[in-house]
Amino acid sequence: MTKPLNCALTIAGSDPGGGAGIQADLKTFAAHRVYGMSVITALTAQNTLGVYGISVPEPGFVSLQLDRVLDDFPVKAAKTGMLFSVEIISEVWNSLKDKDLLLVVDPVCISQSGHRLLREDAVEALKKMMIPKAILVTPNKPEAELLTGIKEIDSREKVLEAIDIFIKMGAKGVLLKGGHFQKQDEMVDWLGIESCAPFPIKRPRIKTRNTHGTGCTLSAAIAANLARGLEIGPAVEQARDYLQSALENSFNLGGGDGPVNHLVSPPGL
C-alpha cells in the first residue's frame, strides 16, 4: 500500500447519512490519495429528506480538537464547512490565525433541504474572521447574496461584483458556484483569483436528483488538490471534473436527494 504523503483537514459538521459534511469530505480526501483528518463542529440528525436536529460541542472542544491535530500532523490544506455559531467560528479562527496552511472556506449557511446551518448572528463573524483567512471561498448563489449584500446575483456583472466584494473582504480567491443559476443545459461556475480577471468554468448540467453534499464534496476535492501541491486554478478545475464524474455516477439512495458517488477516480489518479 502506498503511504500518503499529503495531509488535508476538514473542519465541519457530521452527516450521519454520509452524503455531506465530515463523512463526504473524508471520502473525497481518500479518493484523492491524501491523508484526511477531521474536526467536528456539530452533530446533525439528518438524512436525504432533511435536517432534524443539531447538537454542538461544549465551549472549547472544537479548538481542543483543532489544536491537537495541528500540533501533531503536517496539515498542508484544510477546509471549513458548517461552523454554525459565533463561538465556534471564534474558536476555529483563534486556532488557525497564526497557522501557515491553505484554507478553503465553504460558507455553509442553509442545508439543501432548507434548514439553517449558520446562525443569523454568526454571518458577520464568518465574514470578518474566516473569509480573510481563505485562499479560496466557495459560495453558492444564495450564500454569495447573503454575504455580499447583493439582493439578486442574476447577471455576469453581478457575479463579477460579488467576486470583487469577497476579494475586498480579504479572500485570495472566490469560486462562485453555478448550481442555483438557471441554465438549462450548462453549469457555469466563476473563478476569481486575486489580481486576475474572473473566468467561467463550464460543464454540462447533469440531470439527477442525487446532489446531496455537492458543495462539501467540491470544496474537499479542492483542498485535497491543494494538499497535493496544485495551484488554485488547476485545483479547482480538477475538483470540478471529479464532482462532474461523481454526479454522473451517482446512485439513488434514500427517499430524498441522494449522494454523489465519492468513489469515482479523480483526474490524473
Residue pairs with C-beta under 8 A, 6 or more apart in sequence:
2 33
4 33
4 34
4 35
6 33
6 34
6 35
6 76
6 224
6 227
6 228
6 229
7 34
7 35
7 36
7 37
7 73
7 74
7 75
7 76
7 227
8 29
8 32
8 34
8 35
8 36
8 37
8 75
8 76
8 77
8 78
8 79
8 220
8 223
8 224
8 226
8 227
9 36
9 37
9 38
9 39
9 69
9 73
9 75
9 77
9 78
9 79
9 101
9 223
10 22
10 25
10 26
10 29
10 36
10 37
10 38
10 39
10 78
10 79
10 80
10 81
10 220
10 223
11 38
11 39
11 41
11 62
11 66
11 78
11 79
11 80
11 81
11 83
11 92
12 21
12 22
12 25
12 38
12 39
12 40
12 41
12 79
12 80
12 81
12 82
12 106
12 108
12 216
13 21
13 22
13 40
13 41
13 42
13 43
13 44
13 54
13 81
13 82
13 84
13 108
13 117
14 21
14 22
14 23
14 40
14 42
14 43
14 44
15 21
15 22
15 23
15 24
15 44
15 46
15 213
16 23
16 44
16 45
16 46
16 47
17 23
17 46
17 47
17 48
17 212
17 254
17 259
18 24
18 27
18 259
19 48
19 212
19 213
19 253
19 258
19 259
19 260
20 112
20 212
20 213
20 215
20 216
20 217
20 259
21 44
21 81
21 82
21 213
21 216
22 38
22 40
22 81
24 213
24 216
24 217
24 220
24 259
24 262
25 36
25 38
25 79
25 81
25 216
25 217
25 219
25 220
26 36
26 38
27 262
27 263
28 216
28 217
28 220
28 221
28 224
28 242
28 262
29 35
29 36
29 220
29 223
29 224
30 36
31 242
31 262
31 263
31 264
31 265
31 266
31 269
32 221
32 224
32 225
32 228
32 242
32 266
32 269
33 228
33 269
34 224
34 227
34 228
37 69
37 73
37 75
39 62
39 65
39 66
39 69
40 57
40 62
40 65
41 56
41 57
41 62
41 81
41 82
41 83
41 84
41 88
41 92
42 54
42 55
42 56
42 57
42 82
42 84
42 88
43 54
43 55
43 56
44 51
44 53
44 54
44 55
44 82
45 51
45 52
45 53
45 54
46 52
46 111
46 113
46 115
47 254
47 255
47 256
48 212
48 253
48 254
48 255
48 256
48 257
48 258
48 259
49 113
49 254
49 255
49 256
50 111
50 113
50 114
50 115
50 256
51 111
51 113
51 115
51 117
54 84
54 117
56 84
56 85
56 88
59 87
59 91
60 91
62 88
62 91
62 92
63 91
63 92
63 94
63 95
66 91
66 92
66 95
66 96
67 95
69 75
70 95
70 99
75 99
75 101
76 101
76 102
76 226
76 227
77 101
77 102
77 103
77 104
77 223
77 224
77 226
77 227
78 96
78 101
78 102
78 103
78 104
78 223
79 103
79 104
79 105
79 106
79 219
79 220
79 222
79 223
80 92
80 103
80 104
80 105
80 106
80 130
81 106
81 108
81 216
81 219
82 108
82 117
82 118
83 89
83 92
83 108
83 118
83 122
83 126
83 130
84 117
84 118
84 119
84 122
85 119
85 122
86 119
86 121
86 122
86 125
88 122
89 122
89 125
89 126
89 129
89 130
90 125
90 129
92 129
92 130
93 129
93 130
93 133
96 103
96 133
97 133
102 135
102 223
102 226
102 227
103 133
103 134
103 135
104 134
104 135
104 136
104 137
104 138
104 219
104 222
104 223
104 226
105 130
105 131
105 133
105 134
105 136
105 137
105 138
105 171
106 137
106 138
106 215
106 216
106 218
106 219
107 118
107 126
107 130
107 131
107 137
107 138
107 139
107 143
107 147
108 117
108 118
108 143
108 215
108 216
109 116
109 117
109 118
109 123
109 142
109 143
109 146
110 116
110 117
110 118
110 142
110 143
111 117
112 211
112 212
112 257
113 256
113 257
118 126
123 146
123 147
126 147
127 147
127 169
131 137
131 147
131 166
131 169
131 170
131 171
132 169
132 170
132 171
133 170
134 170
134 171
134 172
134 173
135 171
135 172
135 173
135 226
135 232
136 171
136 172
136 173
136 174
136 175
136 222
136 232
136 236
137 166
137 171
137 173
137 174
137 175
138 174
138 175
138 177
138 215
138 218
138 219
138 222
139 147
139 166
139 174
139 175
139 176
139 177
140 176
140 177
140 179
140 180
140 215
141 153
141 176
141 177
141 178
141 179
141 180
141 181
142 180
144 150
144 153
144 162
144 166
144 176
145 151
145 152
145 153
145 162
147 166
148 161
148 162
148 165
148 166
149 165
150 158
150 161
150 162
150 165
152 158
153 159
153 162
153 176
159 176
159 190
159 198
160 190
160 192
160 198
162 174
162 176
163 174
163 176
163 190
163 192
163 198
164 192
166 174
166 192
167 173
167 174
167 192
167 194
171 194
172 193
172 194
172 232
173 191
173 192
173 193
173 194
173 232
174 190
174 191
174 192
174 198
175 189
175 190
175 191
175 192
175 222
175 236
176 189
176 190
176 191
176 192
177 189
177 215
177 218
178 187
178 188
178 189
178 190
179 187
179 211
179 214
181 188
183 205
184 205
185 204
185 205
186 202
186 203
186 204
186 205
187 202
187 203
187 204
187 205
187 206
188 200
188 201
188 202
189 200
189 201
189 203
189 240
190 198
190 199
190 200
190 201
191 198
191 199
191 200
191 201
191 232
191 233
191 236
192 198
193 232
193 233
201 236
201 237
201 240
203 240
203 241
203 244
204 244
206 244
206 247
206 248
208 247
208 250
209 252
209 257
209 258
210 247
210 250
210 251
210 252
210 253
210 257
210 258
210 259
210 260
211 247
211 250
211 257
211 260
212 256
212 257
212 258
212 259
212 260
213 259
213 260
214 243
214 247
214 260
217 242
217 243
217 246
217 260
217 262
218 239
218 240
218 243
221 238
221 239
221 242
221 243
221 266
222 235
222 236
222 239
224 239
224 266
225 234
225 235
225 236
225 238
225 239
226 232
226 235
230 238
238 266
238 267
238 268
241 266
241 267
242 264
242 266
242 267
243 260
245 261
245 264
245 265
246 260
246 261
246 262
246 264
247 260
247 261
249 261
249 264
250 258
250 259
250 260
250 261
251 258
251 259
251 261
252 258
253 259
